[in-house]
């Protein structure tokens, strides 16, 4: 305990807290007191304790100043108290050789708040119109006399901000008599995406069927997260063998919803394929599974608009037989589509093409070949007439997507003679992807109005 002793050999008079010496009659001291019995001071701060004596003209005594905790606060012999650390210390001034004393409780704290601020790095400032301000992102701090900054709890301050934000809004934080304003970046809201919020009633389809949107609800999702129901969306009209979902479109946005889309028929026993094709209805689809060797040719009626596809399936027909022959079974002028996809078609005989369209009077056919691997010896696709008297096939569209052609007899040019066209009027060949890169793979015999496109570029 730190002590300061003041001894007097002459009479003393305290005036304004100073110890003064004077000569005269001896007057005994009866009591001491401090003007303040408790003082709160901020860490690092100091103050002067004023000592009162009774009677005021007492002059025959000496005093000692003491502190109960020098780590919290110390006092010098003039009564100047210096704070050091948080806590409580009792400052005592006592008379030597007497029970007379005065005490003051000193509480060392952060002191008074002289300012407050918001840590703007933590504040979420970017919003869209209609959103609400995120109050939990606020980090509000008070500055104390001690030099310490302390974070305030949400209960300590008030936040003044509109419930629904608009462009130009700001947030005002009020604590005691202090105010801090944070400007916000409120932007115009906009549609960022669309989503299916309620599924359709029907979720299973056959290839070729059209989507039924009954029961389905679609919402526009805004940048703010707001969702708004929309009704003027569109969907893909009919399902192909590639589809696994429905595509929903609205303005420039699309989304999809998963569906079960299956072929109408699945064929694992190849000998059943022709009878299934014969009994199939318009727009039906047939999945061929497995590998089939030395099989008979399959005849595909043009009018049925069939989709025939495989999954890792291979077909090798008998000698002198193609795998598929497209035949014209109608006399009307309607355009019909046949799709053959995702199969390995392998010609066994030197003079036979894996796929043949060969019918006198054939017209108005859209033939789509997709994802095929065609192994051939003469040509892979042969569209021609057995009648050599003149042109008798017309209005043919041949679309080839991601197909690979391999001429088994020409290792230098594996796509040579890939497509044979003969005695046709008005035929368009469109090739996208795959390994045909120029017209040298196409043989033209007596075709009129032939247009060839490779990767969307028309060849002259």
JOQUIRA-V66810 format. One line per field, one symbol per residue. ss: DSSP state (a for helix, b for strand, c for the rest). phi: phi as a letter, one per 20 degrees, with the letter a starting at -180 (. if undefined). A space follows every 10 residues. Layout:
ss: ???
phi: ???
This chain:
ss: cccbbccccc bbbbbccbbb bbcccccccc bbbbcccbbb bbcccbbbcc bbbbcccccc ccbbbbbccc ccbbbccccb bbbcccbbbb bbbbbccccc bbbbbbbbbc ccbbbbbbcc cccccbbbcc ccccaaaccb bbbbccccbb bccccccbbb cccccccccb bbbbbccbbb bbbcbbbccc bbbbbbbbcc cccbbbcccb ccccccbbbb bbccccbbbb cccbbccbcc ccccbbbbbb ccbbbbbbcb bbccbbbcca aaaaaaaaac ccccbbbbcc bbbbbccbbb baaaccbbbb bbbbbbbccc cccbbbbccc cccccbbbbb bbbbbbcccc ccccbbbccc ccbbbbbbbb ccbbbbcccc bbbccccccc ccbbbbbbbb bccbbbbccc ccccccccbb bbcbbbbbbb bbccccccaa abbbbccbbb bbbbccbbbc
phi: .eccdcdcdc fcceclnded ebdqffcfed acbegdebcd cfgnebbdee eddcffdfbd accceccebf febccefene edecbfqccd ecdceflbef bccbeddecf nefdabbdff feffdebdgn fdfeffefcd cdddffnedc feeffecddd bffdecgnfc ddddclddcc ddfddedffb fdacbeecff fdccbegnfe fdegneccce degfnfdcfc ceeccffced fefcbeedcb ledcbccfce ccffccddef feffffffef egnfccdddn dccldffded fffeleddbc cldcccffgm cffccecedc cedfedccdc blcedcfeef ddefccdbbf mfblcddddc medddbddbe ccdbdfeefr fbcblddddc cldddcefec ffcfdflfcd cblcdmcddd dcmmdedbff ededclddle cccclmdfee
